Amino acid sequence: MKIGIISALALEIEGVKSSLSVKSEINLAGFKFFEAQYDKLDIVVAICDVGKVNSASCTQILISHFGIDYIINLGIIAGSMKKDVLLYDLIISKELVHYDVRKSQMIGRFPYQDTFKASDFLRNLAIKSANLIEKKYHVGRIATGESFVTDSKTKERIIKEFGPHCVEMEGAAIAHVAFINRVDFIVIRSISDNASASTSLNDRIIETASKNTTALTLEMLKELNLLEF
């Protein structure tokens, strides 16, 4: 079993990477990949940078070049779209959507999907792990687009059309590529802001949010180590 762990930024994934035994670093198409081991698990850590094209390209390399069986995408820059979703809360994906592509286009063109459902196995594993580490979490929809949402009109439109728990900039692209390759995936986010004009990221937010996603991901890896495949 080989697991791909992908994040947009190095700071989002450093906590997980530092807990692994890294064997090698490979650069492909401008992306950094780290082949590593976690007990009996083979892992490839990937840094894709920001945006849907980058994350989709990096995900395809993970699958095609490294033969990944499961994909975990973690990140800490995500805007809340619900009143009960608060700063630092974890979002475990049930499904993902592109909020900047028309639904009719998604349904009418390959791969004929307007939503991409996360793996039941990985979602249940994430829920179990979140409970074990006693972190507050929500299970639901994540909406992805090519812009950092800060204006109220855009936020209201996304809520009305898609009803997500949060917005961010990579998840649906990673889900999209995983879906067409028939690879199980899960997307995990820690809320960093409320998707408004008052949004202001700082070192404290980044550090706390990173600790949450790192703790959840490492607990998931511990649980996977206990399973027989």
N, C-alpha and C positions, 0 to 999 in steps of 0.2 A: 504494500500500500504506500502510495506516495502522495503527500499533501502539499498543495501550493498555498502559500500565505502571501497575499498581495496588499500593498498599501500605496497611496499616492506619494507620500512623503517619508523620508528616512526617519524623521522624528516620531512618526506614528507607529513605526514597526520596530524601533530600536530595542524597546523593552522585551519584546518577544525574541528578537534575533540574539540578544545578549544572553539569553537563557538556553540557547541551542549550541551544539558543537558544530561550528561552521567548518566545512572541509575545503570548499573552493569558492571563488568568485568568478563569474562569467559575465561578460558584457556582450549583449546581442541587440542589434538595432538601436543602440543607445541606452538600453535598459540594463540595470544591474540585477543579477540573479546570484543568490548565495545557496549553494548546495549544503545541506546540514543534516544533522541527526538529533533526534530527541528520543532517547532510549531506543526502542525498536522501530521508531517511525522514521522514514525517509522524508525529508522536507526540503522544499525549495522556497526561499523567501525572495519576493520580487518587489522592486520599487518602480512604479509605473509613471509617476508624476501626475499632475492634475489634468482632469478633463476626460471626456468620453473616448476620443480617438486614441489617446495614449493608453488608457486603461484597457480598451478593447484589443489593441495591438499587443500589449504586454501579456494579456490573458491568453491570446492565441499562441504565443511563443511558449508560455508555460505548458499548455496542453500538447502542442505539436512537437516541441523539442524535448521536453522533460517527461512527457507521459504522465501527467498529473491525474490522479483518481478523484481527489476532492479539492475544492477551492474554498478558502476562507478569506474573505475581504474584510479588513478592519480599517477603521478610520475615526478621526476625532473632530472633523470639521463638518458639522451637520446642524441645520436649523430646525427648530421645533415647529410643528404645524398643528399641534393640539395643546389645549390649555393645561392638561394634566401631564404633559411631557416637559420635564424641567431640566435645567442645566445639569449635565453629567449623567443623566439617565441613559441607560443602554437601550438601543433599539436592535432587536433581533428580527431579521427580515422574514416575513411570510411570503411576500411577493414584491416585485419591483416594476416600476413603470418609467418610461421616458416622458417627462412632463412637457418637453419642448418639441414633440413630434405628434402629429394628429393621430388619434386613435384609428381613424379610417385607413390611414396609410399603414399603420402597424398591422392591422388585420388584413388589409388588401394586398400587402406585399410580403415577400419572404422575410421572416419565418412565420408569418400569419399569426402573430401573437401580440396582444396589446399589454399583456402582463407576463412576467417571468417568475414562476413559482420556485421558491427556494426548496432545497432538499428537506423532506420530512425528517430524515435521519439526523442531519446536521442541525436542524432547528430544535429537535427534541434534545439533542446533545447539548446545545447552547443553553436551553432553558434549564436543564438539569445542572449544568455547570454554574449558571448565574445564581441558582438557588443555593448551591454548595458554598459559593463565596459570598453569599448574602448581599448581592448588589441589586438595586432597583432596576427593573427592565420592563420593556413593553414589546409585544410581538405584533407586528403589523406591516403595513405597506411603506416602502421607501420610494420617493420620487427623485429622479435624476435629471439634471439639465446642465447645459454648458455655461451657466452663469451663477454667480454668488447672489442669492436672493436677499435683497435688503429693502425693497419697496413694497408698500402695502397692497397695491393693485395686483402685482404679480403674485403675491402671497395669497390673496383672496381668490384669485383665479385658480391657482393650483389646488387650494383646499376644496373649492367648489367642484372642480372637474375630477380630482383624483382622491381626495380625502386621505392623504398620507400622514404618517406619524412624523416624518421629517423629510427634508430635502438635502441633497448633496450632489456631487459632480462626477461620480464614477460608477456607483453600484449597478445601475441598470445596464450599463455597457458591459460590465463584467458578467452579469447574469445572462445577457443576450448571447454573448460568445459561448459561455458555458452551456447554455441551452442547445445551441445548434451543434455543439460537439458532444452532447449527451453526457456531460460531466456534472456531478452533484456539486452544489455551491451553497454558501450562506454568506450574507452580508451583515456586518455588525458595525454599528455606529455608537459613539458617545456624543451626546448633545453638547454643542459648543456655544450656541447662540439661539435667539428666537426669530431669526430671519427678518430683521427689521433694520431701519436706518440707524438705530442706536447700537447695533452690533459692534463689539470691540473685542477682538481676541488679544489675550495677553499670556505671559509665560505661565501664570498660575492656572488659567483655564486649560492650556495645552498640557501641562504636567498632570493635572488631576484627571482630565479626560483620557489621557494616554494610560495612566495607571489602571483605569477601569477596563479598557479594551484589552490591555496586556493581561490583566488578571483573568479575565474571561477566556481569552484564547489559550493561555497556558493551562487552565483547568480543563478545557476541552481536549487538549493534547494529552493530559494525564489520563482522562477517561478513555480516550482512544487507545492508549497503551494497554489498558486493561482488557480490551476486546480481542477476541480471536477472529482473524480474518482468513 
